[in-house]
């Protein structure tokens, strides 16, 4: 074990806003101090953020409230006229008059019918005109909401909360540090990718709310039946015959786990709650209540295992784990090599919004119905911030109740270190890259346009890698499935006769699509590079759109960033021209720029990318990255 002691630098703390006192508090008082203070302060911190955003956008907040009130008033006027004009009664009356016409007496009531009809028509015109005003008013309100919320990123909310608790929210998840073979599978399947993850650093340790995809084969049984009639002398019997079909069916389920890296004895693994230990059973630990509660320490072990368990579950750790069980769920903890894991709640739909993606991609988060205002959307974003940060902190504290973990400074050199002081920059882990993870940027952002998608999620398989003109080029296979409705004619034998029963089933056919990923990797500074800032309305979007969208993508640049607008225009036009000349349709390629670098994904299923085109694309990638 290597002991380290590094002096803190004041400028580092000012730069990151990190509350380093919380690091020591987690080690010395994780439950009643760190965790309790987080829970008691989170609402006040979010309220302060809400007040700040509301004050900065006071005019827009008030405007959306007025527009909401205007819509409400118009609806009230329409409703009042509906009642005062007796529209319902007139509609019902006209129906009776029409019916009465069939028995002649209704013709005498036709003047009333036409009078009612005129009132109804006038009301319909009035209602339609007001509905148009309502729609226009709501569109105006929605534009205000979008424009403000485009600049109000959940990432910044969460970052403030994590900083206040001694943690650093990573702009994009460094998923390559997770060894997929360490991740639990529920169906003995294969892990084929990730579905939006949150990456937070505690000192130098990568911690994740990991939502990953498990591919497995399910056996789906379908059935059909027929009724056969058997006549035997004077008796007639009806019998129901049933036939079944078993179809191997691909499934991809998202698993949700908290994952933390550690160099504490990588050869040592354990699982809590794996044993049933009773009061009279022997245990390694002097705290028998801990052994019973966490199902660990019973039976016989080798001396190495016993020593490792003693070191991990110190007397202090045992007490803290028992204290934890009184305030929160004591889920199973797995140590698999250098990975610590515990089950987490599903955060796949949330985690994406708290990585450093451009705000305009958050449209699915926003509420723009008639009664929704800017204030409502600010509250919604903050509520999601609380949900995600609370889920992370709960699992984070639970895993770090053992001092051998909370005191560790992790580094990817397999050496276990502990210490009390820390400088974030000096222990910032280098980002690793794998092609599947890079390509999943596009799937997580829902930028892929696929024909005939099934209910099985798609995933990437790496096939080849090379370098061309300084650009990393990956050949990938995007595995998708298409479905076919089939009939299986199953023969059933009954009382010496055979019957054919047509059993319906759904067949899943694998349909791989050849993709090519071009990547210029560039790990940008945490505080956000200039490029990311000026291209934030372009980042993670489909770049190759109609030219008129260029203005929309760059409409909200800051004044000091305007000179870069022409550069952006030129890059867009160049890529547009390259793909157009190659007869590659707009929905077959996407470009992303984020904190990891610059990425272009092209559908090459029709094998249009030849050497000349690849050289042109790589040349464009180099220019775009400068």
C-alpha positions in Angstrom: 0.0 0.0 0.0 1.4 3.4 -1.0 0.8 6.4 1.3 0.6 9.8 -0.4 0.3 13.3 1.0 -0.1 16.2 -1.5 -0.6 19.8 -0.6 -3.8 21.4 -1.7 -3.7 24.3 -4.0 -6.1 27.2 -3.4 -6.5 28.0 -7.0 -7.7 24.5 -7.8 -10.5 24.8 -5.3 -11.5 28.2 -6.6 -11.5 26.8 -10.2 -13.7 23.8 -9.6 -15.9 25.1 -6.7 -15.3 21.8 -5.0 -16.1 21.6 -1.3 -13.1 19.5 -0.1 -14.3 19.5 3.5 -17.0 17.1 2.4 -14.3 14.5 1.4 -13.1 14.3 5.0 -16.6 14.3 6.3 -17.5 11.3 4.2 -14.6 9.4 5.7 -15.1 10.4 9.3 -18.9 10.7 9.5 -20.6 9.2 6.4 -24.2 8.7 7.7 -25.1 11.3 10.3 -22.8 13.9 8.8 -22.3 13.6 5.0 -25.6 11.8 4.1 -27.8 13.5 6.6 -26.5 16.9 5.6 -27.1 16.2 1.9 -30.7 15.2 2.6 -31.3 18.2 4.8 -29.7 20.7 2.5 -30.7 19.5 -1.0 -34.0 21.3 -1.1 -32.5 24.6 0.1 -29.7 24.4 -2.5 -32.2 23.7 -5.3 -34.4 26.5 -4.1 -31.5 28.9 -4.3 -30.8 27.8 -7.8 -34.5 28.3 -8.7 -34.5 31.8 -7.2 -31.3 32.7 -9.2 -32.7 31.4 -12.5 -36.1 33.0 -11.8 -34.5 36.4 -11.0 -32.3 36.3 -14.1 -35.3 35.5 -16.3 -37.9 37.5 -14.4 -39.5 39.1 -17.5 -39.8 35.8 -19.3 -41.3 34.1 -16.2 -43.9 36.8 -15.8 -44.6 36.8 -19.5 -45.4 33.0 -19.5 -47.7 33.5 -16.5 -49.6 36.3 -18.3 -49.9 34.1 -21.5 -51.2 31.2 -19.4 -53.7 33.6 -17.8 -54.7 34.9 -21.3 -55.4 31.3 -22.4 -57.4 30.6 -19.3 -59.5 33.7 -19.9 -60.2 32.9 -23.5 -61.2 29.3 -22.6 -63.5 30.8 -19.9 -65.1 33.1 -22.5 -65.7 30.3 -24.9 -67.2 28.1 -22.2 -69.4 31.0 -21.0 -70.8 31.6 -24.5 -71.4 27.8 -24.9 -73.6 27.9 -21.9 -75.3 31.3 -22.5 -76.1 30.4 -26.1 -77.5 27.0 -24.9 -75.5 25.2 -27.5 -75.9 21.7 -26.0 -79.7 22.2 -25.8 -79.9 23.5 -29.4 -77.9 20.6 -30.7 -80.1 18.1 -28.9 -83.3 20.0 -30.1 -82.2 19.9 -33.7 -81.6 16.2 -33.5 -85.2 15.7 -32.3 -86.5 18.0 -35.0 -84.7 15.9 -37.7 -86.2 12.8 -36.2 -89.6 14.4 -36.0 -89.4 15.2 -39.7 -89.7 11.5 -40.5 -93.2 11.5 -38.9 -94.2 14.8 -40.7 -94.9 16.8 -37.5 -91.3 17.9 -37.5 -91.7 20.1 -40.6 -93.6 22.7 -38.4 -90.5 23.0 -36.3 -88.1 23.8 -39.1 -87.9 27.5 -38.4 -86.7 26.7 -34.9 -84.2 24.2 -36.4 -82.7 26.9 -38.7 -82.5 29.4 -35.9 -80.7 26.9 -33.7 -78.4 26.0 -36.5 -77.5 29.7 -37.0 -76.6 30.1 -33.3 -74.6 26.9 -33.4 -72.7 28.0 -36.5 -71.9 31.4 -35.0 -70.7 29.8 -31.9 -68.5 27.4 -33.9 -66.9 30.3 -35.7 -66.4 32.1 -32.4 -64.8 29.0 -30.8 -62.6 28.3 -33.9 -61.3 31.9 -33.9 -60.5 31.8 -30.2 -58.9 28.3 -30.5 -56.6 29.9 -33.1 -55.7 32.6 -30.7 -55.1 30.0 -27.9 -52.8 28.0 -30.2 -50.8 31.1 -31.2 -50.6 32.3 -27.6 -49.4 28.8 -26.4 -46.8 28.7 -29.2 -45.5 32.1 -28.1 -45.4 30.8 -24.5 -43.6 27.6 -25.7 -41.0 29.7 -27.6 -40.2 31.6 -24.5 -39.9 28.4 -22.5 -37.6 26.8 -25.1 -35.4 29.9 -25.4 -34.8 30.2 -21.7 -34.5 26.5 -21.0 -32.0 26.1 -23.8 -29.6 28.0 -21.6 -30.7 26.4 -18.3 -28.8 23.1 -18.4 -29.6 20.3 -15.8 -25.9 19.5 -16.0 -25.1 22.8 -14.3 -27.7 22.2 -11.6 -26.3 18.8 -10.8 -22.7 20.0 -11.0 -23.4 22.6 -8.3 -24.9 19.9 -6.0 -22.1 17.5 -6.6 -19.4 20.2 -6.0 -21.1 21.1 -2.7 -20.7 17.5 -1.7 -17.1 17.1 -2.7 -17.8 15.4 -6.0 -17.1 16.2 -9.7 -19.7 15.5 -12.3 -17.9 14.3 -15.5 -19.1 16.0 -18.8 -19.3 12.7 -20.6 -19.1 9.2 -19.0 -15.7 7.5 -19.2 -17.3 4.2 -19.8 -14.2 2.4 -21.1 -12.9 2.1 -17.5 -15.8 -0.3 -16.7 -15.0 -3.9 -17.5 -18.2 -5.4 -18.8 -17.2 -8.9 -17.6 -17.5 -7.6 -14.1 -21.1 -6.4 -14.5 -23.9 -8.7 -13.3 -26.3 -10.2 -15.8 -29.7 -11.4 -14.9 -30.4 -13.8 -17.7 -26.8 -15.1 -18.3 -26.8 -12.9 -21.3 -24.2 -10.8 -23.0 -23.6 -7.1 -22.3 -23.7 -5.2 -25.6 -23.5 -1.6 -24.6 -24.6 1.2 -22.3 -27.8 3.2 -22.2 -27.0 6.7 -20.7 -24.8 6.7 -17.6 -23.8 9.2 -15.0 -20.1 9.4 -14.2 -19.1 11.2 -11.0 -15.6 11.4 -9.6 -14.8 11.1 -5.9 -11.3 12.4 -5.5 -9.7 10.4 -8.4 -12.2 7.5 -8.3 -14.6 7.0 -11.2 -18.1 6.2 -9.9 -21.1 5.5 -12.1 -24.8 5.1 -12.2 -24.4 2.6 -15.0 -27.4 1.6 -17.1 -26.2 -1.1 -19.5 -27.8 -3.4 -22.1 -28.0 -7.1 -21.6 -28.7 -9.2 -24.7 -30.3 -12.6 -24.1 -32.5 -15.1 -25.8 -36.0 -15.7 -24.5 -38.2 -18.6 -25.4 -41.6 -17.2 -26.3 -44.3 -19.8 -26.4 -47.5 -19.1 -28.5 -50.5 -21.4 -28.8 -53.6 -21.9 -30.8 -56.5 -24.3 -30.4 -59.3 -25.9 -32.4 -62.4 -27.7 -31.4 -63.0 -31.2 -32.9 -66.2 -33.1 -32.8 -66.1 -36.8 -32.2 -69.3 -38.8 -33.0 -69.3 -42.3 -31.4 -72.6 -44.2 -31.9 -75.2 -42.1 -30.1 -72.7 -39.7 -28.5 -71.3 -36.5 -29.7 -68.2 -35.1 -27.9 -66.4 -31.8 -28.5 -62.7 -31.7 -27.6 -60.4 -28.7 -27.6 -57.0 -29.5 -29.0 -54.1 -27.1 -28.3 -50.8 -26.8 -30.1 -47.8 -24.6 -29.1 -44.8 -23.1 -30.8 -41.5 -22.2 -29.0 -39.6 -19.3 -30.7 -36.1 -18.2 -29.7 -36.6 -14.4 -29.3 -33.9 -11.8 -28.8 -34.3 -9.4 -25.9 -32.3 -6.5 -24.7 -33.0 -5.3 -21.1 -31.4 -2.3 -19.4 -29.7 -3.2 -16.1 -29.2 -0.5 -13.5 -26.2 -0.7 -11.1 -23.9 1.6 -9.2 -20.3 0.9 -10.1 -17.1 2.2 -8.4 -13.5 1.4 -9.2 -11.0 0.3 -6.5 -7.5 -1.0 -6.3 -8.0 -2.6 -2.9 -6.9 -6.2 -3.4 -8.1 -6.8 -7.0 -7.8 -10.5 -6.5 -10.3 -10.4 -3.6 -14.0 -10.7 -4.3 -17.1 -11.1 -2.1 -20.8 -10.8 -2.1 -23.0 -9.7 0.8 -26.3 -11.3 1.6 -25.0 -14.6 0.1 -25.3 -16.6 3.4 -28.0 -17.2 5.9 -26.3 -16.8 9.3 -28.2 -17.5 12.5 -27.5 -16.4 16.1 -25.7 -19.6 17.1 -23.7 -19.8 13.9 -20.0 -19.0 13.9 -18.8 -15.9 12.2 -15.5 -14.3 11.3 -16.7 -11.0 12.7 -17.1 -10.1 16.4 -20.2 -8.1 15.5 -22.5 -11.1 15.0 -25.5 -8.8 14.2 -23.5 -7.5 11.2 -22.9 -11.0 9.9 -26.5 -11.9 10.2 -27.8 -8.7 8.6 -25.4 -8.7 5.7 -25.1 -12.5 5.2 -21.3 -12.6 5.2 -18.5 -14.1 7.3 -20.1 -17.5 8.0 -18.5 -20.8 7.2 -14.8 -21.6 6.7 -12.5 -19.5 4.5 -8.8 -19.5 3.6 -6.5 -17.3 5.6 -6.1 -14.9 2.7 -9.9 -14.5 2.4 -10.3 -14.1 6.2 -7.6 -11.4 6.3 -9.1 -9.6 3.3 -12.6 -9.6 4.9 -11.2 -8.3 8.2 -9.4 -5.5 6.4 -12.5 -4.5 4.3 -15.1 -4.9 7.0 -13.3 -3.2 9.9 -15.1 -2.9 13.3 -15.9 0.7 12.3 -17.2 -0.4 8.9 -19.4 -3.1 10.5 -21.0 -0.5 12.8 -21.5 1.9 9.9 -23.2 -0.7 7.8 -25.6 -1.6 10.6 -26.3 2.1 11.1 -27.0 2.4 7.4 -29.6 -0.4 7.5 -31.6 1.7 9.9 -31.9 4.7 7.5 -31.8 3.1 4.0 -31.9 -0.1 2.0 -29.0 -2.5 2.6 -28.7 -3.8 -1.0 -26.3 -6.5 -1.9 -22.7 -5.4 -2.4 -20.6 -7.2 -4.9 -16.8 -6.8 -5.1 -15.6 -8.3 -8.4 -11.9 -7.7 -8.8 -11.4 -3.9 -9.0 -15.2 -3.2 -9.3 -17.6 -2.5 -6.5 -21.2 -2.8 -7.4 -24.7 -2.5 -5.9 -28.1 -2.5 -7.5 -29.5 1.0 -8.3 -32.8 2.4 -9.4 -33.5 2.9 -13.1 -31.9 6.3 -14.1 -31.5 5.6 -17.9 -34.1 8.2 -18.8 -32.6 10.8 -16.5 -28.8 10.3 -16.8 -28.6 11.6 -20.4 -29.9 15.0 -19.4 -27.1 15.4 -16.8 -24.2 14.9 -19.1 -22.8 17.9 -20.8 -25.1 17.8 -23.9 -26.5 20.9 -25.5 -29.7 22.2 -23.9 -31.8 22.1 -27.1 -31.7 18.3 -26.9 -33.8 18.5 -23.7 -37.1 19.2 -25.5 -38.6 15.9 -24.2 -38.1 17.3 -20.7 -40.1 20.4 -21.3 -43.8 20.9 -20.7 -45.6 23.2 -23.0 -49.3 22.5 -22.5 -51.8 25.3 -22.0 -51.3 25.4 -18.2 -47.5 25.1 -18.3 -45.2 28.0 -17.6 -41.5 28.8 -17.5 -41.6 28.5 -13.7 -43.1 25.0 -14.0 -40.3 23.9 -16.3 -37.6 25.3 -14.0 -39.2 23.4 -11.1 -39.4 20.2 -13.2 -35.7 20.4 -14.1 -34.8 20.9 -10.5 -37.0 18.0 -9.4 -35.2 15.7 -11.8 -31.9 17.0 -10.5 -32.9 16.1 -7.0 -34.0 12.6 -8.1 -30.8 11.8 -9.9 -28.4 13.3 -7.4 -30.2 11.7 -4.5 -30.0 8.3 -6.2 -26.3 8.7 -6.8 -25.5 10.0 -3.3 -27.4 7.1 -1.6 -25.5 4.4 -3.4 -22.2 6.3 -3.2 -22.3 6.7 0.6 -23.4 3.0 1.0 -20.4 1.7 -1.0 -18.0 4.0 0.8 -19.0 3.1 4.4 -15.8 1.0 4.5 -12.8 3.3 5.3 -10.5 1.2 3.0 -12.7 2.5 0.1 -13.5 6.0 1.3 -9.9 6.8 2.0 -8.6 5.5 -1.3 -7.2 7.6 -4.1 -7.8 5.4 -7.2 -5.4 5.4 -10.1 -5.4 3.1 -13.0 -2.0 1.6 -12.2 -3.3 -1.2 -9.9 -1.6 0.4 -6.8 -3.7 0.9 -3.7 -3.3 4.4 -2.3 -4.8 6.2 0.7 -4.3 9.8 1.8 -6.0 12.8 3.2 -5.2 15.6 0.8 -6.1 15.8 -2.9 -5.7 17.8 -6.0 -8.3 17.0 -8.6 -6.2 17.9 -11.7 -3.2 15.7 -10.7 -5.4 12.7 -10.2 -7.8 13.2 -13.1 -7.9 9.9 -14.9 -7.2 9.9 -18.6 -10.3 9.1 -20.7 -10.2 5.8 -22.4 -12.1 5.2 -25.6 -13.7 2.1 -27.2 -15.4 2.2 -30.5 -18.7 0.8 -29.2 -18.9 3.5 -26.5 -18.1 6.3 -29.0 -20.8 5.0 -31.5 -23.3 4.8 -28.7 -23.2 8.6 -28.4 -25.4 8.5 -31.5 -27.8 5.9 -30.2 -28.2 7.5 -26.8 -29.0 10.8 -28.5 -31.5 9.0 -30.8 -29.8 10.3 -33.9 -30.0 7.1 -36.0 -32.7 6.7 -38.5 -33.6 3.1 -39.0 -36.1 1.4 -41.2 -38.5 -1.2 -39.7 -37.2 -1.0 -36.2 -38.5 -3.8 -34.0 -39.1 -3.8 -30.2 -35.5 -5.0 -29.7 -33.0 -2.2 -29.2 -30.0 -2.1 -31.5 -26.3 -2.3 -30.5 -22.9 -2.0 -32.1 -20.3 -4.6 -32.7 -16.7 -3.6 -33.3 -15.1 -5.1 -36.5 -12.0 -3.1 -37.5 -9.9 0.0 -36.6 -7.4 2.0 -38.6 -6.0 5.5 -38.8 -6.3 7.7 -41.9 -4.8 11.2 -42.1 -4.7 11.4 -38.3 -8.3 10.3 -37.9 -9.4 7.1 -36.2 -11.6 5.1 -38.5 -13.8 2.3 -37.0 -15.8 -0.3 -39.0 -18.8 -1.2 -37.0 -21.8 -3.5 -37.3 -25.0 -2.1 -36.1 -27.1 -5.1 -35.1 -30.8 -4.6 -35.6 -33.8 -6.9 -35.9 -36.8 -7.0 -38.1 -39.9 -9.0 -37.4 -42.0 -11.4 -39.5 -45.4 -12.8 -38.6 -45.3 -16.5 -39.3 -47.6 -19.5 -39.0 -46.4 -22.9 -37.8 -48.6 -25.7 -38.9 -48.4 -28.0 -36.0 -49.7 -31.6 -36.3 -51.6 -32.9 -33.3 -52.7 -36.5 -32.9 -55.9 -37.3 -31.1 -57.7 -40.7 -31.0 -55.8 -42.1 -33.9 -56.3 -39.1 -36.2 -54.1 -36.2 -37.0 -55.1 -32.5 -37.0 -53.2 -29.5 -38.2 -53.4 -26.4 -36.0 -51.9 -23.2 -37.3 -50.0 -21.5 -34.5 -49.0 -17.9 -35.1 -45.6 -16.6 -33.9 -43.3 -13.7 -34.5 -39.8 -14.4 -36.0 -37.0 -12.0 -35.3 -34.5 -11.7 -38.2 -31.1 -10.2 -37.5 -30.3 -7.4 -39.9 -26.8 -6.0 -39.5 -26.0 -2.6 -41.0 -22.5 -1.6 -41.8 -21.5 1.7 -40.2 -18.3 3.7 -40.3 -17.2 5.9 -37.4 -14.7 8.7 -37.9 -13.2 10.1 -34.7 -10.8 12.8 -33.8 -10.3 12.3 -30.1 -9.6 15.3 -28.0 -10.2 15.3 -24.2 -11.2 18.9 -23.6 -10.8 20.9 -20.3 -13.5 20.3 -17.7 -14.5 23.9 -17.7 -15.7 23.6 -21.3 -13.7 24.6 -24.3 -14.4 27.5 -26.6 -15.5 25.1 -29.3 -18.0 23.4 -27.2 -19.4 26.8 -26.1 -19.8 28.3 -29.5 -21.1 25.1 -31.1 -23.5 24.2 -28.3 -26.6 24.5 -30.6 -24.9 22.3 -33.2 -23.4 19.7 -30.8 -25.1 16.3 -30.8 -27.4 17.3 -33.6 -27.9 15.9 -37.1 -25.5 18.2 -38.9 -26.6 17.5 -42.4 -29.9 19.2 -42.4 -31.5 21.6 -44.8 -29.3 24.8 -45.2 -32.0 27.0 -43.7 -31.4 25.3 -40.3 -27.9 26.7 -40.1 -29.2 30.0 -38.9 -31.3 28.3 -36.3 -28.4 26.3 -35.0 -26.3 29.4 -34.6 -29.0 31.9 -33.6 -28.2 32.0 -29.9 -24.4 32.5 -30.0 -23.0 35.0 -27.5 -21.9 38.3 -29.0 -18.2 37.6 -28.5 -18.7 34.3 -30.3 -20.3 35.7 -33.4 -17.0 35.8 -35.5 -16.9 32.0 -35.3 -20.3 31.8 -36.9 -18.9 32.0 -40.4 -16.4 29.1 -39.7 -19.4 27.0 -38.5 -21.3 27.9 -41.7 -18.3 26.8 -43.8 -17.9 23.5 -42.1 -21.6 22.7 -42.4 -21.6 23.6 -46.1 -18.5 21.5 -46.8 -19.8 18.4 -45.1 -23.2 18.9 -46.8 -21.4 19.2 -50.2 -19.2 16.1 -49.6 -22.1 13.9 -48.7 -24.3 15.3 -51.5 -21.7 14.6 -54.1 -21.3 11.1 -52.8 -25.1 10.6 -53.0 -25.3 9.8 -49.3 -28.7 10.9 -48.0 -29.0 13.3 -45.0 -30.4 10.6 -42.7 -27.4 8.4 -43.2 -24.8 10.5 -41.4 -24.5 12.4 -38.2 -21.8 14.6 -36.7 -21.2 15.2 -33.0 -18.8 17.5 -31.2 -18.5 17.1 -27.4 -15.9 17.0 -24.7 -14.4 13.8 -26.0 -13.7 15.2 -29.5 -15.3 15.1 -33.0 -17.3 12.2 -34.4 -18.9 11.4 -37.7 -21.0 8.3 -38.1 -21.9 7.2 -41.6 -24.3 4.4 -42.7 -22.1 2.4 -45.2 -24.4 -0.5 -45.8 -24.4 0.3 -49.5 -20.6 0.4 -49.5 -20.4 3.9 -51.0 -17.4 5.0 -49.0 -14.4 4.2 -51.3 -10.8 5.3 -50.7 -11.2 8.8 -52.3 -14.3 9.6 -50.3 -12.7 8.4 -47.1 -9.7 10.6 -47.7 -12.0 13.6 -48.3 -14.0 12.8 -45.1 -10.9 12.4 -43.0 -9.5 15.7 -44.4 -12.8 17.4 -43.4 -12.7 15.9 -39.9 -9.2 17.3 -39.4 -10.3 20.8 -40.5 -13.4 20.7 -38.3 -11.3 19.7 -35.3 -8.8 22.6 -35.6 
